[in-house]
Amino acid sequence: MAQESILLTGATGNVGAVTLDQLLTTTSHTVNAILRKATYIPLLEKKYPDEVANKRLSFTIIPDMTTPGAFDTAAASSTAIVHIATPIATDNWVEEMIKPTWDIDRHVLEAAKKSGSVKRVVICGTILQTLGLPELAQSDLVISEESWNSTTFEQAKEGPFIYAYPYAKTDAEKKTWAWVQQNGHSIGFDVVMLLPSSITGRSPQVTYNPSGGGPGGIPQTANALLVSKTAAAVDGGFPFVV
């Protein structure tokens, strides 16, 4: 396997932490982890001392990934970008999650285009980009590349999270493919959109804090298994623990 130089976002989150761990333990690739805060660096240095010492793992601080050109310098020395970080909000859905999701994706794509060295951009999404709440209860549902979440902007901007988050990711994916089509084959790299359906299991993230109170499937699953005695289905069948 040829050694690649991977630019990774989201390394302090659950999916990003698993990805970082796999890259460092099963490949010879070098990894430049994008972090929002320098306070995360000592935690990762402690977890991967050998990789930091031999320069297989390095860090770039980008406090605000919505800033135009934020990834340009880091991408210039990369052969691939794995973009996993995504904005999460509890209110003000449009400004805090819907707009920033595409802004960050766009800056990643533009940085890859400017670099001349990036050969692939992988963007981590969610299976909820392919189906809405009513479809979750359909046992005979077939998902294809033509499947899209049907949540409208009007629904998303009012929340709750289960409407706003999939809309933000779906909107960003549609704009990603439009960007690729507009820029044509001259960009010099391909784009892969990964849509995981569920993330469970051991978490190697250095900032892991087991809690059932946050948004998303992992906290809700933890709450259902470890805390709550009952669960209710709301909003068309999506299971939330209560």
C-alpha positions in Angstrom: 0.0 0.0 0.0 1.4 3.4 -1.0 1.9 5.9 1.8 -0.7 8.7 1.6 -0.8 12.0 3.5 -4.3 12.2 5.0 -5.9 15.4 6.1 -8.5 14.4 8.7 -11.3 16.5 10.3 -13.3 15.4 13.3 -10.6 13.4 15.0 -11.9 14.3 18.5 -15.4 13.0 17.7 -16.5 9.4 17.8 -16.4 8.5 14.1 -13.3 10.6 13.5 -11.5 9.0 16.5 -12.2 5.5 15.1 -11.0 6.6 11.7 -7.8 8.1 13.2 -7.1 5.0 15.1 -7.6 2.8 12.0 -5.3 5.0 9.9 -2.5 4.9 12.5 -2.8 1.2 13.4 -3.6 -0.5 10.1 -1.8 1.7 7.5 1.5 3.5 7.0 -0.2 6.8 6.1 0.7 10.1 7.8 -2.2 12.0 9.3 -2.7 15.7 9.8 -5.6 16.1 12.2 -7.5 19.3 12.0 -8.5 20.5 15.6 -10.5 23.5 16.7 -8.6 23.9 20.0 -4.9 23.4 20.9 -6.1 21.9 24.2 -6.8 18.6 22.4 -3.2 18.2 21.3 -1.8 16.9 24.7 -4.6 14.3 24.8 -3.8 12.9 21.4 0.0 13.1 22.1 -0.6 11.0 25.2 -2.7 8.4 23.2 -0.3 8.2 20.2 3.2 9.2 21.5 5.1 7.1 19.0 3.1 8.3 16.0 3.7 12.0 17.1 7.4 11.4 17.7 8.0 9.9 14.3 5.8 12.6 12.7 3.1 10.2 11.4 0.6 12.3 13.3 0.6 16.1 13.2 -1.9 18.7 14.0 -3.4 21.9 12.5 -5.5 24.3 14.5 -8.5 25.8 12.7 -10.8 27.4 15.2 -13.4 28.3 12.6 -13.7 25.9 9.7 -16.4 28.1 8.1 -13.6 30.7 7.3 -12.9 30.8 3.5 -9.5 29.3 2.8 -9.4 27.6 6.2 -8.1 24.3 4.8 -5.9 25.7 2.0 -2.5 25.4 3.7 -3.1 22.0 5.2 -4.5 20.6 2.0 -1.5 21.7 -0.1 0.6 18.9 1.3 -2.1 16.2 1.4 -3.0 13.4 -1.0 -6.4 12.8 0.5 -8.9 14.5 2.7 -11.3 12.6 5.1 -13.9 15.1 6.2 -15.9 13.9 9.2 -16.4 17.0 11.4 -19.9 18.5 11.2 -21.6 21.3 13.0 -24.1 20.3 15.7 -26.5 22.7 17.3 -29.4 22.7 19.7 -31.2 25.8 18.3 -30.7 28.5 15.8 -30.6 25.7 13.2 -30.1 27.8 10.1 -27.1 29.8 11.3 -25.5 27.2 13.5 -26.0 24.0 11.5 -27.6 24.3 8.1 -25.4 27.0 6.6 -22.1 26.0 8.2 -22.4 22.4 7.1 -22.2 23.4 3.4 -19.8 26.2 4.1 -17.3 23.8 5.6 -17.8 21.1 2.9 -17.3 23.8 0.2 -14.1 25.0 1.8 -12.8 21.4 1.9 -13.6 20.9 -1.8 -12.0 24.2 -2.8 -8.9 23.5 -0.8 -8.6 20.1 -2.5 -8.9 21.8 -5.9 -6.3 24.4 -5.1 -3.8 21.9 -3.8 -3.1 20.0 -7.0 -2.0 17.0 -4.8 -5.3 15.8 -3.4 -6.6 12.7 -5.2 -9.7 11.9 -3.2 -12.1 13.7 -0.8 -14.2 11.5 1.5 -17.1 13.2 3.2 -18.9 11.4 6.0 -22.6 11.9 6.0 -25.6 9.9 7.4 -28.1 7.4 6.0 -30.7 10.1 6.9 -29.7 11.9 3.8 -31.5 9.2 1.9 -34.8 8.9 3.8 -37.1 11.0 6.0 -38.9 10.1 9.2 -42.0 8.5 7.6 -39.7 6.0 5.7 -37.9 4.8 8.8 -40.7 2.4 9.7 -40.9 0.8 6.2 -39.5 -2.7 6.3 -39.5 -3.0 2.5 -37.7 0.2 1.8 -35.1 0.1 -0.9 -32.5 2.9 -0.9 -30.6 3.9 -4.1 -28.5 6.8 -5.3 -31.8 8.4 -6.3 -33.1 8.4 -2.7 -33.2 11.7 -0.8 -34.4 12.9 2.5 -37.7 14.8 1.9 -37.4 17.2 4.9 -38.1 20.8 3.7 -36.3 23.9 4.7 -39.4 25.1 6.4 -39.4 22.0 8.6 -35.7 22.1 9.2 -35.4 25.8 10.3 -37.9 25.3 13.0 -36.3 22.1 14.3 -36.1 19.8 16.2 -32.7 18.3 15.7 -34.1 15.2 13.8 -35.4 17.6 11.1 -32.6 20.1 11.0 -29.6 17.8 11.0 -30.6 15.5 8.1 -31.7 18.5 6.1 -28.3 20.2 6.7 -26.5 17.1 5.6 -28.8 16.4 2.6 -28.6 20.0 1.4 -24.8 19.9 1.7 -24.6 16.7 -0.3 -26.8 18.0 -3.1 -24.6 21.1 -3.3 -21.4 19.0 -3.2 -22.5 17.1 -6.3 -23.5 20.3 -8.0 -20.1 21.7 -7.2 -18.4 18.6 -8.7 -20.5 18.9 -11.8 -19.8 22.6 -12.2 -16.1 22.2 -11.8 -15.9 19.2 -14.1 -13.0 16.7 -14.4 -10.4 19.4 -14.1 -10.5 19.2 -10.3 -8.2 16.3 -10.4 -9.8 14.2 -7.6 -12.8 12.2 -6.9 -15.4 12.6 -4.2 -16.8 9.8 -2.0 -19.9 10.4 0.1 -20.2 7.9 3.0 -23.6 7.4 4.6 -23.3 5.3 7.7 -26.6 4.0 9.2 -25.6 3.6 12.8 -22.4 4.2 14.9 -22.0 2.0 17.9 -19.3 0.2 19.8 -16.1 1.0 21.5 -15.1 4.7 21.3 -11.4 5.6 21.3 -12.0 9.3 21.2 -9.9 11.2 23.7 -12.8 13.6 24.6 -15.4 10.8 25.2 -17.9 11.6 27.8 -20.6 8.9 28.2 -23.9 10.7 28.3 -27.5 10.0 27.2 -28.5 13.6 27.1 -27.0 14.7 23.7 -28.5 14.6 20.2 -27.9 11.7 17.9 -28.0 8.0 17.9 -25.2 7.2 20.2 -26.5 9.1 23.3 -30.0 7.9 22.6 -28.8 4.3 22.4 -26.8 4.6 25.6 -29.7 6.1 27.3 -32.0 3.3 26.1 -29.6 0.6 27.2 -28.3 2.0 30.4 -30.7 4.5 31.8 -34.3 4.5 30.6 -36.8 1.8 31.3 -39.2 2.9 28.5 -38.9 4.2 25.0 -41.3 6.1 22.8 -41.7 6.6 19.1 -42.3 10.1 18.0 -42.5 12.1 14.8 -43.4 9.3 12.4 -41.7 6.4 14.1 -38.2 7.6 14.9 -37.3 6.1 18.3 -36.4 8.5 21.0 -35.8 7.4 24.6 -37.9 9.2 27.2 
